[in-house]
């Protein structure tokens, strides 16, 4: 029995189809069975339990938010590189281990630098 190359993608297609179907079902059920009694209190803007502040939406944010976002991206990229390394750990041998050690050490040095500069301190 020969199978086509597209047959190996069948499980992925089934999972994607189930995900789309589940999203559609949950959305339709929540709109069907959800509460439908709006009142002025429920219709007000709600953000973190506080009243909205008057003013413009074009306010300046502290640089700390951007620094934390950049650090998150750096360590997120590190995780992206760690997974394939962990999968091929035995095939890479000691060379792969040393390369990942250098990669992780570089990121740790960067984290220590940022930490010493006080970029992770929210009080200052």
C-alpha positions as a Markdown table, in Angstrom:
| # | Residue | x | y | z |
|---|---|---|---|---|
| 1 | Unk | 0.0 | 0.0 | 0.0 |
| 2 | Unk | 1.5 | 3.3 | -1.1 |
| 3 | Unk | 0.7 | 6.5 | 0.7 |
| 4 | Unk | 0.9 | 9.9 | -0.8 |
| 5 | Unk | 3.2 | 12.6 | 0.7 |
| 6 | Unk | 0.1 | 14.6 | 1.7 |
| 7 | Unk | -1.0 | 11.8 | 4.0 |
| 8 | Unk | 1.6 | 12.7 | 6.5 |
| 9 | Unk | 0.0 | 16.1 | 6.9 |
| 10 | Unk | -3.4 | 14.6 | 7.7 |
| 11 | Unk | -2.9 | 14.7 | 11.5 |
| 12 | Unk | -2.0 | 18.4 | 11.4 |
| 13 | Unk | -5.0 | 19.2 | 9.3 |
| 14 | Unk | -7.2 | 17.3 | 11.7 |
| 15 | Unk | -5.8 | 19.3 | 14.7 |
| 16 | Unk | -6.2 | 22.6 | 12.9 |
| 17 | Unk | -9.8 | 21.7 | 11.9 |
| 18 | Unk | -10.6 | 20.7 | 15.5 |
| 19 | Unk | -9.0 | 24.0 | 16.8 |
| 20 | Unk | -11.1 | 26.1 | 14.4 |
| 21 | Unk | -14.2 | 24.1 | 15.2 |
| 22 | Unk | -13.7 | 24.4 | 18.9 |
| 23 | Unk | -13.2 | 28.2 | 18.6 |
| 24 | Unk | -16.4 | 28.6 | 16.6 |
| 25 | Unk | -18.4 | 26.3 | 19.0 |
| 26 | Unk | -17.2 | 28.1 | 22.1 |
| 27 | Unk | -17.8 | 31.5 | 20.6 |
| 28 | Unk | -21.3 | 30.6 | 19.5 |
| 29 | Unk | -22.2 | 28.9 | 22.8 |
| 30 | Unk | -21.0 | 31.9 | 24.8 |
| 31 | Unk | -23.1 | 34.3 | 22.7 |
| 32 | Unk | -26.1 | 31.9 | 22.9 |
| 33 | Unk | -26.0 | 31.2 | 26.6 |
| 34 | Unk | -24.2 | 34.3 | 27.9 |
| 35 | Unk | -26.0 | 37.0 | 30.0 |
| 36 | Unk | -27.8 | 39.6 | 27.9 |
| 37 | Unk | -28.9 | 42.2 | 30.5 |
| 38 | Unk | -26.6 | 45.2 | 29.9 |
| 39 | Unk | -26.9 | 48.2 | 32.3 |
| 40 | Unk | -24.9 | 51.5 | 32.6 |
| 41 | Unk | -22.5 | 50.0 | 35.2 |
| 42 | Unk | -21.7 | 47.0 | 33.0 |
| 43 | Unk | -21.3 | 49.2 | 29.9 |
| 44 | Unk | -18.6 | 51.4 | 31.5 |
| 45 | Unk | -15.0 | 51.0 | 30.5 |
| 46 | Unk | -13.2 | 48.6 | 32.9 |
| 47 | Unk | -9.5 | 48.4 | 33.1 |
| 48 | Unk | -7.7 | 46.8 | 36.1 |
| 49 | Unk | -10.5 | 47.8 | 38.5 |
| 50 | Unk | -9.9 | 51.5 | 38.2 |
| 51 | Unk | -11.8 | 54.3 | 36.5 |
| 52 | Unk | -10.4 | 55.5 | 33.2 |
| 53 | Unk | -8.2 | 58.6 | 33.6 |
| 54 | Unk | -9.1 | 61.6 | 31.4 |
| 55 | Unk | -6.6 | 62.6 | 28.9 |
| 56 | Unk | -5.1 | 61.5 | 25.7 |
| 57 | Unk | -4.1 | 58.0 | 24.7 |
| 58 | Unk | -0.8 | 59.4 | 23.3 |
| 59 | Unk | 0.9 | 59.6 | 26.7 |
| 60 | Unk | 4.5 | 58.7 | 27.2 |
| 61 | Unk | 5.5 | 55.4 | 28.8 |
| 62 | Unk | 8.6 | 54.8 | 30.9 |
| 63 | Unk | 11.5 | 53.3 | 29.0 |
| 64 | Unk | 11.4 | 50.4 | 31.6 |
| 65 | Unk | 8.5 | 48.9 | 29.7 |
| 66 | Unk | 10.4 | 48.7 | 26.5 |
| 67 | Unk | 13.5 | 47.3 | 28.3 |
| 68 | Unk | 11.5 | 44.6 | 29.9 |
| 69 | Unk | 9.9 | 43.8 | 26.5 |
| 70 | Unk | 13.3 | 43.6 | 24.8 |
| 71 | Unk | 14.6 | 41.3 | 27.6 |
| 72 | Unk | 11.6 | 39.1 | 27.2 |
| 73 | Unk | 12.2 | 38.8 | 23.5 |
| 74 | Unk | 15.9 | 38.0 | 24.1 |
| 75 | Unk | 15.1 | 35.2 | 26.5 |
| 76 | Unk | 12.2 | 34.0 | 24.3 |
| 77 | Unk | 14.6 | 33.6 | 21.4 |
| 78 | Unk | 16.9 | 31.7 | 23.8 |
| 79 | Unk | 14.2 | 29.2 | 24.4 |
| 80 | Unk | 13.6 | 28.8 | 20.7 |
| 81 | Unk | 17.3 | 27.9 | 20.3 |
| 82 | Unk | 17.3 | 25.6 | 23.3 |
| 83 | Unk | 14.6 | 23.3 | 22.1 |
| 84 | Unk | 16.3 | 22.0 | 18.9 |
| 85 | Unk | 19.5 | 21.8 | 20.8 |
| 86 | Unk | 17.9 | 19.6 | 23.4 |
| 87 | Unk | 16.3 | 17.4 | 20.8 |
| 88 | Unk | 19.7 | 16.8 | 19.0 |
| 89 | Unk | 21.8 | 16.8 | 22.2 |
| 90 | Unk | 23.3 | 13.3 | 21.6 |
| 91 | Unk | 24.0 | 13.9 | 18.0 |
| 92 | Unk | 25.8 | 17.2 | 18.6 |
| 93 | Unk | 28.1 | 15.7 | 21.3 |
| 94 | Unk | 30.5 | 17.8 | 23.3 |
| 95 | Unk | 30.9 | 20.4 | 20.5 |
| 96 | Unk | 27.2 | 21.1 | 20.7 |
| 97 | Unk | 27.4 | 21.3 | 24.5 |
| 98 | Unk | 30.2 | 23.8 | 24.4 |
| 99 | Unk | 28.4 | 25.9 | 21.8 |
| 100 | Unk | 25.2 | 26.0 | 23.9 |
| 101 | Unk | 27.3 | 26.8 | 27.0 |
| 102 | Unk | 28.9 | 29.8 | 25.2 |
| 103 | Unk | 25.4 | 30.9 | 24.0 |
| 104 | Unk | 23.9 | 30.7 | 27.4 |
| 105 | Unk | 26.9 | 32.3 | 29.1 |
| 106 | Unk | 26.6 | 35.3 | 26.7 |
| 107 | Unk | 23.0 | 35.7 | 27.7 |
| 108 | Unk | 23.8 | 35.4 | 31.4 |
| 109 | Unk | 26.5 | 38.1 | 31.0 |
| 110 | Unk | 24.0 | 40.3 | 29.3 |
| 111 | Unk | 21.4 | 39.7 | 32.1 |
| 112 | Unk | 24.0 | 40.5 | 34.8 |
| 113 | Unk | 24.9 | 43.7 | 32.9 |
| 114 | Unk | 21.3 | 44.8 | 32.7 |
| 115 | Unk | 20.7 | 43.8 | 36.3 |
| 116 | Unk | 23.7 | 45.8 | 37.5 |
| 117 | Unk | 22.6 | 48.9 | 35.5 |
| 118 | Unk | 19.3 | 48.7 | 37.4 |
| 119 | Unk | 17.1 | 48.2 | 34.3 |
| 120 | Unk | 15.1 | 45.6 | 36.2 |
| 121 | Unk | 14.4 | 47.8 | 39.2 |
| 122 | Unk | 10.9 | 49.2 | 39.1 |
| 123 | Unk | 11.4 | 51.5 | 42.1 |
| 124 | Unk | 13.9 | 53.8 | 40.4 |
